[in-house]
Amino acid sequence: MEEEVEILLLTLEEDMDKPIYFLDKALLKLRAGRANPSMLEGVNIDYYGSVVKLSQVANISTPDARTIFVQPFEKQMITDIEKAILKCNLGLNPQNNGEIVILNIPPLTEERRRELVRVSKAEGEDAKVGIRSIRKIAMDEAKRMEKDGLSEDNRKTLEEDIQKVVESFNSTIDKKVSLKESDIMKV
């Protein structure tokens, strides 16, 4: 029975890594006023009949804090890249000079910064909801284990351990969201 408890706790931590991973991806996409190649991660492009990520058909670089350069491996892809960036609704207006696509990142207004903070908090809340649903599954599993022979004291100890893991992941989420908030609000 002890082995099942250990397996449950290990599985719990693995499952709780997933909401953290998705939170990280969501927070990366939030623009903090500085150019970052990860802003273009969600951009897909039609490349000879198959849909691929932009990073597979072009080099993406940031020469300074307000500019992103997208240099396609093939020059004829420039207009397709511009269309794909516009289609993604990133709020960026691509320009090209015949060889590269240039994206100028406008500075954020105070109102937009507050909106991005609200979005980051909502993403953190979504991650916490995912953590709570995983906790519920683990707690139900602990009750099932009690029916299968786990003592009541051991079940309560297991539930306390589960709660400690949940609190640890929730504090990680809070730290990530507050770091993103301070990054967004920094002028």
N, C-alpha and C positions, 0 to 999 in steps of 0.2 A: 504494500500500500504506500510506503514511503517513496518508492520509485515513481508511482503514479503522481504523487504530490509534486515531486521535483520536475517531472515532465510537464505537468500543468503550469508550473511557474515559468519554466523555460519557454513554453509555447505562448504563454501570456505576454512575456517580454517581446518575443518575435512578432506577435500580432500587433502589439502597441507601437512597434517601430514603423509600421505602415502609415498610420495617421501623421506621425512626425515627418516621414519622408514626403508625404503629399503637402504638408504644411510648408516644408522647406521649398518645394517647387512653386507653390502658390506665392510665397513671400518673395521669391526671386523675381517673379514676373511683375511685382509691384515696382513701379518706377520711383526712385528716390531723388530724381532731379539730375542724376549723373548717368552718363552713357555706360551701358553694360551689355556685353554680347549675349548674355542670357535672356535679355529682353526679346530676342528674336527666336527663342527656342520653339515657340509654338507655331512658327511660320513654316508651312509646307508648300512645296512647289511641284508642279507637274513637269517631270523631266523625262521626255521621250516615252510618254504613256504611263509612267508609274509615278506615284506621289511619294516624294522624299523630303526630308528635312532640309531647310535652307543651308545648314552647315555642311551638307554633303555635296553641294554644287558650288559653294563659294567660301572664300576666306572671310571671316568676320573679325574686325579689329576696332579698337577704340584709340585713335591717336591722341585724343584729349578728353576731358570730362564732359564735353557737350556734343561730341560727334561720334558716329559709328560709320565705318567704311565696310561695305560689302563688295568684295571683289570676286566676280564669278570666274570659274575656271574656263568658261567659254563666253566670249563677248556677246553672242547672240541671245544669251539668257537675261540680259539686263532688263528688258521690258517685262519679262515674265516675273523677275524678282520684284520689280516695282509693284506690279499688280498684286502679287502675293502678299507683300507687306501692307498695301492699302486694304486688301481683303480681310486681313486679320484684325482690323480696328484697334491698332495700337496707339492711335492718335499721333502718328508720325507721318510726315510728308516726305517721301523719298524723292531725291533729285539724282541725276546722273551726269557725268562728264564724258560719256562715251566708253569709259573703261571701268568705272566703279560707281556703285550706288552710294550716295551720301545721305545719311540721316542726321539732321540737326535736332538735338534734344532741347526743347525750350525749357527755361526755368519754370519751376512750379509756383503757382500762386498760393497764397495762404489758404484759400478755400479748397483748392485741389489737394493740398497737403492734408488738411483735416479729413477730406473724403477718403484719401488713401489710408489714413490712420484708422478710420472706421472700417474700411475693407480689411485691413490687416487684423483688427480685433475680431471681425466676423470669421476670418479664416482660422484664427486661433480657437474660436468657439466651436467651429465645425470639427476641428481636430479633437477637442475635448469631448464632443458628442461621440466621436468614433471611439475614444478611450473608454467612455462610460458604457457603450454597448459591448465592448470587449470584456469589461469588468463584469457586466451582467451575465455574460456567457460563462465566465470563469466561476462566478458565485454559484450559478446553477449547477455547474460541474462539481463544485465542492459539496453541494447538497446531495447530488447523486452519489458521490463517493461515500457520504455518510450512510446512505441507504445500503451501500455495498460493503459496509463493515468498518468504515473510518469512525473513530470515536468522536463524540461531540466536542471534546476539548481540542482534539487535533483539527476538526473542521473549523472551529473558531479561530485557532492559530493560523490556519491556512487562509481564512477570510481576512485576518489582520495583515498577513503577508501580501495578499492580493491588493489590499487597500494601500499598503506602503508603496507597492510598485506603481499603482495608479497615481498616487500623490507625487511620486518622483517624476513621472511622465508629464503630469499637469504642470509642475514647476518648470520643467524643460520648455513646455509650450509657452508659458508666461514669459520666460526669459527671452525666447526667440521673438515673440511678438513685441516685447518692450524694446529690444534692440532694434527691430525694424522701425518701430515708432520713432525712436530717437534719431535714427538714420533719415527718416522721411522729414522730420521737423527741423533737421539741421539745414540752415540756409547756406 
